[in-house]
Amino acid sequence: MWVIGWVQSRSVMVSINRLTERQRAVLRLALKGVPNKLIGRELGLSEGTVKSHLSAAFRLLDVRNRTEALYVVAQSGLRI
């Protein structure tokens, strides 16, 4: 079990390292529960751009939504 967890954490770490700084910033706020519109305002992005960054981050993390992303990141013990 520990080996599987380590492999998953390693995989998530590699995926997170592939995120751009902007994708990390958007994902960090999204995982705090901030709505897309407010993320856009805070980072000076359109809501559509926020959605694009989140979609790219979700693909890299192999998740479908914020809830799954939060779970994967929390289980890996990694900080974004």
C-alpha positions in Angstrom: 0.0 0.0 0.0 2.8 2.4 0.9 4.5 1.8 -2.5 1.3 2.6 -4.4 0.8 5.8 -2.4 4.4 6.8 -3.1 4.0 6.1 -6.8 0.8 8.2 -6.9 2.5 11.0 -5.0 5.4 10.9 -7.3 3.1 11.0 -10.3 1.2 13.9 -8.9 4.4 15.7 -8.1 5.6 15.3 -11.6 2.3 16.6 -12.9 2.3 19.6 -10.6 5.8 20.5 -11.7 4.6 20.6 -15.3 2.0 23.3 -14.5 2.8 26.8 -15.5 3.0 29.5 -12.8 -0.3 30.9 -13.9 -2.0 27.5 -13.8 -0.6 27.0 -10.3 -1.9 30.3 -9.2 -5.4 29.6 -10.7 -5.5 26.1 -9.2 -4.3 27.3 -5.8 -7.2 29.7 -5.6 -9.7 27.2 -7.0 -8.7 24.7 -4.4 -9.4 27.3 -1.7 -12.9 27.5 -3.0 -12.7 30.8 -4.8 -15.2 31.1 -7.8 -13.8 31.5 -11.3 -15.0 35.1 -11.6 -13.2 36.1 -8.5 -10.0 34.2 -9.5 -10.1 36.2 -12.8 -10.5 39.5 -11.0 -7.7 38.7 -8.6 -5.3 37.6 -11.3 -6.4 40.0 -14.0 -7.8 37.3 -16.3 -11.1 36.7 -18.0 -13.3 34.0 -16.6 -12.8 32.0 -19.9 -9.0 32.1 -19.4 -9.4 30.9 -15.8 -11.5 28.0 -17.1 -8.8 27.2 -19.7 -6.1 27.1 -17.0 -8.2 24.9 -14.7 -8.9 22.5 -17.6 -5.2 22.2 -18.4 -4.4 21.6 -14.7 -7.1 19.0 -14.4 -5.8 17.2 -17.5 -2.2 17.1 -16.0 -3.5 15.9 -12.7 -5.8 13.4 -14.4 -8.9 14.6 -12.6 -12.3 15.9 -13.8 -13.1 18.7 -11.3 -12.0 20.8 -8.3 -13.1 18.2 -5.8 -11.0 15.4 -7.4 -8.1 17.8 -7.7 -8.3 18.8 -4.0 -8.4 15.1 -3.1 -5.4 14.2 -5.2 -3.3 17.1 -4.1 -4.2 16.5 -0.4 -3.5 12.8 -0.6 -0.1 13.4 -2.2 0.8 15.8 0.6 2.1 18.3 -1.9 1.7 22.0 -1.8 0.9 24.0 -4.9 
